[in-house]
Amino acid sequence: MTDWAAVEAARVGAERKVAELQIRSLPIDPIQVAREAGILVEGADLEGASGCLMRQGDQFGILYSTSLPNAGFINFTVGHELGHYFLPGHIDIVLPDGRPHLSRGEFLSDNQQEREADAFSASFLMPRDLFLPALRRAGSGFQAIERLSGLCGTSLTATGIRFAAFAEDPVAVILSQQGRIQFCALSETLRFIRMKWLRSGDPVPRGTVTEEFRRSEQKVRTAARAEGAGCLSNWFDGAPEFEMQEDVVGLGSYGRVLTVLFSDEAMPDESDEDDE
């Protein structure tokens, strides 16, 4: 079971590290931070892993996978390994016998230390005090996430999840692959709605723009885009019949699909509906 308090502590630790390093603007370069800490950083063929933390004596090294030559993915991977390096207790857990530690980041692991390192990376690359003002200027939907991704030098997936965490409007960011949900992040507005949340492994609902889009492997692989409208209840059982925009983008060689549900309108007050 995930210790969410420890995950939150990792986020706080990341922002504390940004303050300690006196970083005051975006983007934040994790490779530079690692090298200034005396850590060697290089690309390598990691055969399915996204990153690797190594130790030889007092010397540490970070490898990132060259299989996906995407700057945002590389930055998140290096940030993830920095999480293992900086977070208290991680080195003893992930490098207990000196053998290299391989990671698969971007929120796809159920391992406690991997979740904490993912949280560290997202908060380190997109710290609240720098990210929130940029978010308020970015607009809405996938276009906002794309702008923030370019500004922060981060992947669309990591940026989308961070966007949902701070969005004031109703927003759901959903990652899926081959018609199955991998991850879902909700804005605070939606987290308080009485509805059934999506879980990893759930099917992408029929009749949605995403479900139609993902049937074309070419669209997914070529990073095509689609948009449309639908109801929140199409995605979440028990949710109100609230209309939302649905932006969808293929993530290329990742083979995954990123969905952004959003609305500029306020959610209906459930207490008023109950009174009626």
Backbone hydrogen bonds, N-H to C=O, Kabsch-Sander energy under -0.5 kcal/mol:
donor,donor_aa,acceptor,acceptor_aa,energy
4,W,2,T,-1.1
7,V,3,D,-1.6
8,E,4,W,-2.4
9,A,5,A,-2.1
10,A,6,A,-1.8
11,R,7,V,-1.7
12,V,8,E,-2.3
13,G,9,A,-2.5
14,A,10,A,-2.0
15,E,11,R,-2.0
16,R,12,V,-2.2
17,K,13,G,-1.9
18,V,14,A,-2.1
19,A,15,E,-2.0
20,E,16,R,-2.4
21,L,17,K,-2.2
22,Q,19,A,-1.2
23,I,18,V,-2.0
24,R,22,Q,-0.5
29,D,27,P,-0.5
33,V,29,D,-2.0
34,A,30,P,-2.6
35,R,31,I,-2.5
36,E,32,Q,-2.4
37,A,33,V,-1.1
37,A,34,A,-0.5
38,G,35,R,-1.5
39,I,34,A,-2.6
40,L,60,F,-2.1
42,E,62,I,-2.1
44,A,64,Y,-2.3
46,L,44,A,-0.8
49,A,46,L,-1.2
50,S,103,S,-2.6
51,G,103,S,-1.7
52,C,63,L,-2.1
53,L,101,H,-2.3
54,M,61,G,-2.9
56,Q,59,Q,-2.9
59,Q,56,Q,-1.9
61,G,54,M,-2.0
62,I,40,L,-3.3
63,L,52,C,-2.4
64,Y,42,E,-1.7
65,S,50,S,-2.5
66,T,44,A,-1.7
70,N,68,L,-2.9
74,I,70,N,-2.6
75,N,71,A,-2.7
76,F,72,G,-2.3
77,T,73,F,-2.4
78,V,74,I,-2.7
79,G,75,N,-2.5
80,H,76,F,-2.4
81,E,77,T,-2.2
82,L,78,V,-2.2
83,G,79,G,-1.6
84,H,80,H,-1.5
85,Y,81,E,-1.8
86,F,82,L,-3.2
87,L,83,G,-2.7
90,H,87,L,-1.6
91,I,87,L,-0.5
93,I,89,G,-1.3
94,V,90,H,-3.4
95,L,91,I,-2.1
101,H,53,L,-2.8
102,L,100,P,-0.6
103,S,51,G,-2.8
115,R,111,N,-2.4
116,E,112,Q,-2.3
117,A,113,Q,-2.3
118,D,114,E,-2.4
119,A,115,R,-2.4
120,F,116,E,-2.5
121,S,117,A,-2.5
122,A,118,D,-2.4
123,S,119,A,-2.1
124,F,120,F,-2.6
125,L,121,S,-2.5
126,M,122,A,-1.7
130,L,127,P,-1.3
131,F,127,P,-3.3
132,L,128,R,-2.6
134,A,130,L,-0.9
135,L,131,F,-2.6
136,R,132,L,-2.0
137,R,133,P,-0.7
137,R,134,A,-0.7
138,A,134,A,-0.7
138,A,135,L,-1.0
139,G,135,L,-0.6
144,A,140,S,-1.0
144,A,141,G,-0.6
145,I,141,G,-1.6
146,E,142,F,-2.8
147,R,143,Q,-2.2
148,L,144,A,-2.5
149,S,145,I,-2.5
150,G,146,E,-2.0
151,L,147,R,-2.2
152,C,148,L,-2.7
153,G,149,S,-1.5
154,T,149,S,-1.5
155,S,72,G,-0.8
159,T,155,S,-2.4
160,G,156,L,-2.7
161,I,157,T,-2.1
162,R,158,A,-2.0
163,F,159,T,-2.8
164,A,160,G,-2.4
165,A,161,I,-1.5
166,F,162,R,-1.1
166,F,163,F,-0.6
167,A,163,F,-1.7
172,A,261,L,-2.4
173,V,185,A,-2.9
174,I,172,A,-0.5
174,I,259,T,-2.8
175,L,183,F,-2.7
176,S,257,V,-2.3
177,Q,180,R,-2.4
178,Q,255,G,-0.5
180,R,177,Q,-1.6
181,I,202,D,-3.5
182,Q,175,L,-3.4
183,F,175,L,-1.8
185,A,173,V,-2.8
187,S,171,V,-2.6
188,E,167,A,-0.5
190,L,187,S,-0.7
191,R,187,S,-1.9
192,F,188,E,-0.9
193,I,190,L,-1.7
195,M,193,I,-1.3
196,K,237,D,-3.2
197,W,195,M,-0.5
201,G,181,I,-3.2
202,D,199,R,-2.3
204,V,179,G,-2.5
208,T,205,P,-1.1
212,E,208,T,-1.7
213,F,209,V,-2.5
214,R,210,T,-2.7
215,R,211,E,-0.5
215,R,212,E,-0.8
216,S,213,F,-1.8
217,E,215,R,-0.8
220,V,216,S,-1.7
221,R,217,E,-2.8
222,T,218,Q,-2.2
223,A,220,V,-1.1
224,A,219,K,-2.6
226,A,248,V,-2.4
228,G,246,E,-1.5
230,G,244,M,-2.1
232,L,242,F,-2.5
233,S,240,P,-0.6
234,N,231,C,-1.5
235,W,232,L,-1.4
236,F,232,L,-2.1
237,D,235,W,-0.5
239,A,236,F,-1.9
242,F,240,P,-2.4
243,E,241,E,-0.5
244,M,230,G,-3.2
245,Q,262,F,-3.0
246,E,228,G,-3.2
247,D,245,Q,-0.5
247,D,260,V,-2.6
248,V,226,A,-3.0
249,V,258,L,-2.1
250,G,224,A,-2.5
251,L,256,R,-2.8
252,G,220,V,-1.7
254,Y,251,L,-1.7
255,G,252,G,-2.3
257,V,176,S,-2.9
258,L,249,V,-2.7
259,T,174,I,-2.9
259,T,257,V,-0.5
260,V,247,D,-3.0
261,L,172,A,-3.0
261,L,259,T,-0.5
262,F,245,Q,-2.0
263,S,170,P,-1.3
270,E,268,P,-0.7
273,E,269,D,-1.6
274,D,270,E,-2.4
275,D,271,S,-1.9
276,E,272,D,-2.0
